[in-house]
Every structure is written in C-alpha cells, then in structure tokens.
Amino acid sequence: MIGTVFDAPYFTFWNTVYTAIGAAVFWGRNGRTKLKVYYLSHVLDLIGLPEGRVRKCIEFGIFIVLGCLIGIGIAKPGTVPQAITAGFAWTGFIAKRV
C-alpha cells in the first residue's frame, strides 16, 4: 500500500523536455527582475558570484532544473500539455514575484 502512495517520479526524456519548456516560458514571461527562486540569490551571494551574464545563466539553469524536478515529481505528467502545465505551475510554486 505504501508503494502506491509514494511512487517515485518517472522521468522520461520528453516529459522532462516539455516540463523544461513550460518552466522556461514561465521564466521568460516574468523575467529575472520580476521572478526569484527562494533563497537562490542569497546562496549565490554567499558563494561570491558577481552579477553578470554567468550568474544569470546559472540562475536560469537552476530554475529550470528545480522546475523539472518538482513539476514532474508532484504532477507526474503523462502528456505534453500536462508536462508544459507542470512546468508553469510548479515553477510558480517555488518562485516568488519581486
């Protein structure tokens, strides 16, 4: 019974790609200036990563990875629309608007 409640997420190439597309579109619509991943900026400040192109790319990459992990892990998309929606919804869940 416990195995059915706590199933591990099933990552396929295509559901990961489409979830990443959903997260990227969410990031693209809101942008880095309006959208921050909780505590990510603080962690990058602690590392000493200066503002610039590299930091922007790292923030975007981490945003996409977290969006895929959480989106697929929670929503378990089985179709393309579900995967894209998971990318939208769960990246919105882990991010805050500034």
N, C-alpha and C positions, 0 to 999 in steps of 0.2 A: 504494500500500500504506500509506503513512504517513497518508493522509487517512482511512482506515478506523480506524486506531488512535487518532488524536487528533481525533475528531469533536467539533465544538462542541456544547455543550448546547443543547437545543431547549426554549425557554421558551414555553409557551402560557399563556393566562390561567388555565385550570382546573388545570393541574398546578402552577402557582405558588400558586394559592389553596389547594389541598389540602395542598401541602407546608408552606405557612404555617400552616395549621390544625394539622398534626402538630407543628410547632415550638412553636406557642402552647400546645398541650396539654402538651407536654413541659415548657415553662416554667411553666405553671400547676400541674402536679403537683409540681414541685420548688421553685418559687418563687425569688425573688431572693435570699433569705437562704441557700438551700442550693446555688444554682447561679450561677456566674460565667463569663462569656466570658473566655477567656485575654487578659490584658493590657488589656481594655476598661476596667476600673475604674481602672487606672493612667493610661491615656490621658485619661479624663475628669477625674481628679485633676490632671493636668498642665494641662489646659485651665482648670481652676479652677471646674468646675461643682459647686456645693454639693449636698449630699444633699437630697433632696426629691422632690416629685412629677414635676418636669420631668426630673430625672436618671433616675428610674425609668422614665419613658416612653421616654426616649432609649435606655436600655439594652435595654428590651424590643424596641423597633423595630430596633435594630442586631442583636439576637439573631435576630429573625425574618428579616431580610434575609440575614444570613450563613447561616442555616439553609436558606433557599431556594436561595441561590447554590451552596452546597456540596452540598446534598441533590440538587438537580436536575442539577448538573454531574457528580456522581460516579455517582449511581444511575440517572439518566435514566429516571424513572418514566413508564410508559405508561398506567397505570390508576390509579383513585382509591386503592385500597389501597396500591399501590406508592408513590404520592406522599405519602400520610399516613405510611407507614413511613419513607420517606426523610426526612421532617421530624423524626420521632422519632430515628432512628438518627444522622443526621449532625449534628444539633444536640447530641446527646450526645457526639459525637466532638469538637466544637470547644469544649465547655464542661467545666468541672471542678466537681466537687462540693466544697463547703466543709465 
